[in-house]
Amino acid sequence: MKIAPQTFFNFCAAHVPLLQALTEQAGEVSESDVRQLIRTHPSSNEESPETTWRRLVELQILVRAEPGRDYYFLADQLSRLLSYLFDEANATTPEIISGYIGSLKTLDKQLSRATDVDDTIGVRLALEELQQILRRVQSDLDETQRCIMTEVSRYKIAREGVSVREKFRRIAYWMDRYVDPIMEVVRPDGPLRATFDETERLLYRAREQGLYNDLLGLDRNTRHLRLIQRHALRVFQQCRHELQPLYESLRRASFIAEGAALALERMQREGIPACTEEHVIPIFWLRWQHVPSDPAIERAVSLVVEYRPEQPPVLALDREETVPPRYVRHLWLEELHGTIRSALPISDLLDWLTQHFPNNDTDSTLAGFARLVFVSGLNAHFTEQPSRLYETADGTLEAQPVELSEA
């Protein structure tokens, strides 16, 4: 045994304020700083500061940062334990969640290979590792939620003493760094759901082949997979619901504060009169010092009495508008490809167009000819026959016959 548990926990119970003070020290701490903390937070059993210092090192609560240096840091295992006891949470980054997904993908490959070769030991080891990964994912998600809720509470409490820009940057940091990226990972069609579905499929496969006798354990892992999917999405939807209103309000306030700062800077540089002439809205008013005169009253009354209402305009709602010729031509060109399919092959394309659509002018006939010649799926080529004349609604075309057939 590395350290006697009873001795370790007895020491921790007698030095709770000291341990809490050590957790608040970010990074490395020197020996002199630790001794100062020991004198500031004495033990409950009247232990001497030198004994306390020696026990901190012996019980490996403090670990030397580098050999030969008098700098120490709190052991990681104890730091996590104290964070759990003091309800302190550290937010999980999207990269950590992606790392868990990568571990699950590797685990899925091991589970698939173990199932293919009927390796019951490999299946059992994979399931044990799966339980550890799922517990870590759930714990990290819960810690991230607590961190974000703590940040929201800090914003709502600290109304004064912090600038609007700083508040906005803090809220924007949590939105851009944690909430939005992790939402992309845990959304219903995201990578977390796809990986969990594959893991669940492999668990069902292992159960169907009878490679693992603990059916309750398989069902428990399956339920845990589904629970974490719903829990992760619910957690970050709630976080976004809490942060989004603060983000929008601080964003508007930040713009207002930035605009006010620019206006003040310009007023200091150019003076108040220059800014007043350009930006201040002039206000005019009229003061009545005497009652209206008789001619003014007579004119106002005459305008009311002599007013004759005019008939409202009549809208011709039943009038039918003509269809634009360009629109009719566009519809004809769009339907031409389907119309000519039933008549293929055609030995003379221009003759077919002038015979079937005699009312089309020369421009429309040539547009239909070009549309059919260059359309995909049809073959068109000029024949060796001599050129001939083709009559249209407004002119005459002279050309060699063109054959059109299926490609």
PyMOL commands that set and color helices and strands:
alter all, ss='L'
color gray80, all
select helices_A, chain A and resi 5-14+16-23+31-40+49-58+76-85+94-116+120-157+164-186+191-208+215-270+272-279+294-305+325-341+349-356+362-374
alter helices_A, ss='H'
color red, helices_A
select strands_A, chain A and resi 29-30+62-64+71-74+378-382+388-391+396-399+402-406
alter strands_A, ss='S'
color yellow, strands_A
deselect
rebuild
show_as cartoon
